[in-house]
Amino acid sequence: MSYHAARTEGRPGAPLVLTFHGTGGDEHQFHRLAEQLVPGAHVVSPRGDVNEHGAARYFRRTGEGVYDMADLARATEAMAAFIADETARTGAAQVIGLGYSNGANILAAVSFARPELVDRLALLHPLISFAPEPAPGLAGRPVLITAGEADPICPAPLTRRLIDWYAAQGARVSEAWHSGGHELRQDELVALQEFVRTAPAR
């Protein structure tokens, strides 16, 4: 599977940072941020291939938080193949994934199915409305989840359930909450910066 993507070539041996936009975003939404967070990294930002009334997404849904599970399975397989190809192309020894909203959801779905593909996961306002199967391959992997206590799109109880699920797989989970809704706030970006900063050098 090939996605239209923004790419920045990094130094030899540098990490690969993958960014995934929210509904209605595009490959540029977090690309520059990733360049700033990890100077010298390979940065690859694929654009979602599903068009929802003019808004780009990574998989189809039938309502808010109601996913087309067959299309999610298709998208997960396609994105896993894309990530594997980009990792091989760049030769990166470490892969960091950063996704917001729908982008966080496709990144999470890939981690459920292929936990070995992404070493560090930053999930900003994810909404996983189903119970994933166990994924013991996530043991020891750092996962950052950020959220809004009053997020009308990603209800806090579902976010906490996802945090608990990752913890149950043995992942090293950190979380950052703010009092607002679905918007990204500065304290989340600070948490993201710290999460990336503590990544081991390769």
Secondary structure, DSSP 8 states (H G I E B T S, - for coil): ----EEEE---TT--EEEEE--TT--TTTTHHHHHHHSTT-EEEEE---EEETTEEESS-EEETTEE-HHHHHHHHHHHHHHHHHHHHHHT-S-EEEEEETHHHHHHHHHHHH-TTS-SEEEEES----S-----GGGTT-EEEEEEETT-SSS-HHHHHHHHHHHHHTT-EEEEEEESSSSS--HHHHHHHHHHHHTS---
